């Protein structure tokens, strides 16, 4: 089974530190979460109402012609492989590992896609293999590397796949801070499926809220498999509030990139090789990733380690929240690399 960040109870048992004594940087989730409004009693006392206005608010936020609410985009990731006959599915490595796992479990042939050794760009490497695939799954920005794909490139790949009855699945879980990269407005095209999450940008992973954006026939097939009341009433209420709050969203689009640059600067000060980043995390591709993960854990800081089998070795670090959290990370890095500040080191 795939491993994930946010597993603080496991960390607490392994290192003998209480869960609330950790600084959790393992998930790439906005530490400044959307302030959840007070919930009226009716959302607990009634079944979820499908005509509660969530669809209209979400379509306006995403700019998508049609969409389906789901209990986190993970729910859709698990169901999509069952909507196609087995075929060849290309998935980046490293990337969100549930994609590869679920397509493989669904009987499809997995084609791991990595940078080759000839110096080509990631786009060149994918482009050269595209015509051998039935489905291409892309996370944009990629988790954990932060690589960003241009919409024009993705649309060209979709055109080529769809001409053969193929799919392009674009997981946009981390795209809300850079909405200009989104394919949401194009998602009604056959063979283009866009996944969106409330958990990352809005900082509400426990809500289990998300959307599938796609053409109506595909959404109907997914809805039939989900059955009624796929998303709980309280979650629907909070999702409406978050998606409609333009002022909060704009503040986050200004704050998160600044925090991301601060994280990159802090890591670089201690000679740590930042290979890429998004507004919510930084990626450290380094042969010392396992040792760094252990050293941070002993300082009470939980990170996400990727072993070689998962596209590593590498380490993903999310954003600290409060100033005290930034200071705690800085102190830990100073203890780990006391002589490396302001010096670049080889990965």
N, C-alpha and C positions, 0 to 999 in steps of 0.2 A: 504494500500500500504506500502511496506517496506520503512524504513528510511535509509539514507545514510550519510556519511561524506561529507565534501566539500561544505556544504550548507551555505556559508558565508553570502549571502544576507538575509537568514532567521535569522542568528545570528545577523547581523547588525540591522535588524528591531526590534528584541526582546530586545537587550541590548543597543540600541542607540549609537552604535559605527560604524563608517564608515568602509566599507569592507576592504579598504587598510590599516586600523589601526590594523588589527588582525594578530596574528601569528597562522596560520592554521596548526594544528597537527592532524587533524581529519581524514586524508585519507590514511596514510601509503604509500605515494608516495615519491620517491626519490627527495629530495630538490635540488640535483645537477643535474638538467635535462640535457638530451643530447642536445648539441648545434645544433639547427636546421640550416641546411645549406640554402644558398640562393636558391630560387626556380626559375628555368627557366620559362619563360612565357608560354611555351608549355603545362606545367602541368595544367595551368588554362584554356588554350584555346582549349584543346582537351578533348574528352571523355577519361576516364581511359583506359589504354592499358593493356589487360590481359597478353600479352607476353612481358612485360617490364623488365623481369628478377627477379621480386620480389619472385616468387615461388622458383626459384633455390637458391637465397640467403637465403631465410627462411629455406628451407630444409637443407642447409649446416649449418646454425646457430643452428637449433633444433636437427639435426641428425635424422630427421623424413622421412620416405619413401614417405608420401603423406600428403598434408595439403591444407586447404582452407582459404584464407584471408577473414576476416569479419570485420565489423565496431565495433571493440571491442568485447571481449569474451561475453559481455552482450547480443549481438545479437544472438549468438548461444544458450545461456542459455534460451532465450525466445522461440527458435524454437525447441530445442531437445524434449521437452515433446510431441509435436505433431507428432513425428515420431514413437511413440509406442502406442499400445493399452493401456488403463488404467490398472495400476498395483500398486504394493506396492513399494514405493520409500523411501529409508532410506537416511536421511540428518542429518548431525551433528548439534547440537545446544549447544553453539553458533557457527555460521559460517556465511558466506556471505549469507544474508537473501533472496536474489533474487532466489537462487536455490529452497528453500522450497516453496516460493510463486509461482514460475512459474510452478513447477510440480503439485502443488495443483490446480492452475487455469486451468491446462490442463486436469483435471478430474482424476488425480491419487490419490491414498491413501497415505498420508504422514505419515512416521514413524520417528518421531524425535528420534535421538540417542544421549543419554547423558551418562556420567559416572554413573555407578550404585553406590549403597551405600555399597558395600561389599569389596571395596578396590581393585577391579580389575583394570587393565590398560585399557586405551581407546581401544587398539587393542583387548583385551579379550572381552570387552563389545560388540564391533562391530562383532567380530567373532561369538559370541553366537547367534546373530540375523540374520546372513547373509543368511542362507538358507530359511528364510521367506520372502526375498526381491526379487523383479524383477530387481530393479536398486539400486545401491549404489552410492551416490555422495559424493566425498571426496575433500576437499580443502587442498592442500599440498604445503607449510606449511599452517596450518589452519589459517584462518582469522576470529576472532581476537586473538586466543589463542597462535599462534605460534607453535602448536604441529606439529611435523614432522613424517611422515610415511615412513618406510623403503620400497624401491622399491620391495624387495622380498616379503614382506607382501602384498603389493598391488597386485602384480602379482598372488599371491596365491588366493586372493579374486576374482580377475578377472577370473581365471581358474574355480572356483566354480560357479560363476554367469553365465559365458558363456556356461558352460555345460548344463544349463537349459534355454538357450536363453536369459539370462540376460545381463545387461550392468554394467560396472564400468565407471563412469564419474569422471575424475580427473581434477580439476581446479588448474592449476599451475601458477596462476597469480603472485604469490610472489616467484617463485622458481629460477628466473634467477641468483640470487646471489649464489645459491647452486645447480648448474646444475647436480651434481652427484645424486641428488634425483629424477630426472625427469624420466618419463616413455616414453618420446618422441620416443626413438629408438624402442620401442615395440608397437607403436601406430597403426601399420597396422593390428594388431590382431583383429579379429571380436569381437565386444562387448566391446572394449576398446576405450574410447573417451577422448582425452586430450585437454584441453583448455589453450591457452597461450595469454598473454596480452602484449602490448607495453607500456601501461600506467604507470605501477608501477616501475619497475627497470629502465626504460628509462626516467621516470618522465614526460611523455607526455600524460596525460589522456584526454586532449582536442583534441588530434589527432583522438581518437576513432579508434584504430587499434588493431587487434588481429588475432588469427588463431585457427582453429579447426584441430587437428591432428587425423586421423582415417583411417579406411579402405575405399577404393575407392567408394564402393557402398553407404555408409553412406554420404560421402562427396558429391557425386553426388545428393543425395536426398536433402541435405541442400542447395546446389548450386541452385537447381531448385526452392526452396522456396525463396531464396534470390533474384533471378532475376539478370539481368545484372548490372554492375557498383556498386556493393555493397560497395566498398571502394573507396573513392574519389582519384583522381589523385594526388593532393598534398600530401595526407596521404601516398599513395603508394611510392612516391618519398622519403619522409622522413624515412619511414620504411626501405627502402633499405639501405639508408646511415647508419642508426643506427645499423641494424643487421650485416652490413659488417665491422663495426669499432671495430676490435678486441682489439686495444690498449685502447680505452675508456672503453670497457666492463671489461677488466682486472683491470683497475684502480678502477672501481666501486666495483668489487669483493674483492678488498683489503680494500677500504675505508668504505663501508657500514657496514661490521661486526664490525669494530672498533667504528664507530659512534653508533651502536646499543648497544655495551657494555658500552659506555659512558652514554647513556640514562639510561640503567639499573642501573648503578652505581649511577647516580644522583638521580633517584627515590628512590633507596634503602637508600641513605643518609638521606632521610626524612621519613624513616619508611614506605614507600609505598610498598605494597605487590606485587611484580612483579611475576605473575604466569606463564609467558612464554613470549617469544619474537622471532622475526625473524630479519633479517638484516634491515627491514624497519619499525618496530613498536614494542612496548611493550604492554603487556596486564596486567591490574590491576584488578583482581577479588576481589572486596571488597564491603562490605555492605555500605560503605560510598561513593560509586561511584557517585551517583547523587549529593551529596553535593560537592564533589571534582570537578565535571564537572561545577557546578554553580560558585564555587570559582575561577576556572581558567577562566571562561568566563568573570567574572567581572574584571579580570586582562588582558582581551583582548587576551586570548589564547583559541582557539577552539579545543575541543577534541571530541571523539566519545563515547557517552554513550550508553550502552546496558542495557535495563531494564530487569527485571526477565522474562518477556514473550519472550524476544529475547535471552535467555540463560545467562543473567546477574544475579545480578547486576555486572557490570564491566565497565572499561574504557580502551579504546585503545588510545595510544599516538604515533604519527608518529615522525620522526626525525626532530629536528631543522636543519636549514641549515647554515646560517652565524653564526659567533661567537657571534654576538649581540643577535641572537635568543636564543642560549644556555644560555647566561647570563640572558635574559628576563625570560626564564622558571625557572632558578635557583632562581631568585629574587621572582618570584611568589610563588614557593614552600616554600621558606623561610618565606614568609608572611603568608602562609596558615598553615604551621606546624613549627612555630619558635622554639618550644621546643623539636621537635622530631628528629632532625638531628642526624644521627648515632645511632638511636634507632629503633629496630624492633618493629612493632606494630601488633597486631592481626587483621586479616581482619574481 
